[in-house]
Every structure is written in structure tokens, then in C-alpha cells.
């Protein structure tokens, strides 16, 4: 995982907690409309509801 906005994988795992981080990895294939700016990252995740 690239270091984006100062967050690498290790830091994100610590901030989110291992359980939430691992759950989030399962959503990667459902992410679309990803937008990365200098200050934020936003996306839509397809699931029961977008």
C-alpha cells in the first residue's frame, strides 16, 4: 500500500484497529468513484446501499 496523505498501511492499521482494517480490505473490490486530493480521500463503496 502506498503512503498517501502521510498514512501508510501500518499507521492506518493502528488508527483503525486490526479488525476494522482487515474488514476494510474485503471491500477493496467494491470501491469506485475514488477521488484523492492533497487533503482528503473519498470513494463510494458498492454494497447493500452505495
C-alpha positions in Angstrom: 0.0 0.0 0.0 1.3 3.4 -0.9 1.9 6.1 1.6 -0.9 8.6 0.9 -1.5 11.7 3.0 1.1 10.5 5.4 -0.7 7.3 6.1 1.0 4.0 5.3 -0.5 0.6 6.0 1.0 0.3 9.5 -0.3 3.7 10.6 -3.8 3.0 9.2 -4.0 -0.4 10.9 -3.1 1.2 14.2 -5.6 4.0 13.8 -8.4 1.8 12.6 -7.7 -1.2 14.7 -6.8 -4.6 13.1 -10.3 -5.9 13.0 -11.7 -2.8 11.1 -8.6 -2.6 8.9 -8.9 -6.2 7.9 -12.7 -5.8 7.3 -12.0 -2.8 5.1 -9.6 -4.9 2.9 -12.6 -7.0 2.0 -14.3 -4.0 0.4 -11.4 -3.1 -1.9 -13.0 -4.8 -5.0 -16.3 -2.8 -4.3 -14.7 0.6 -4.3 -15.4 3.0 -7.2 -15.5 6.8 -7.7 -12.2 7.1 -5.9 -11.0 10.7 -5.5 -7.7 11.6 -3.9 -6.8 15.2 -3.3 -4.0 16.8 -1.3 -6.2 16.8 1.9 -8.7 14.0 1.6 -9.6 10.7 0.1 -13.2 9.9 -0.8 -14.9 7.0 -2.5 -18.2 5.2 -3.0 -18.3 1.5 -1.9 -20.9 -0.7 -3.6 -22.8 -2.8 -1.1 -26.4 -3.1 0.1 -26.5 0.7 -0.4 -23.9 2.9 -2.1 
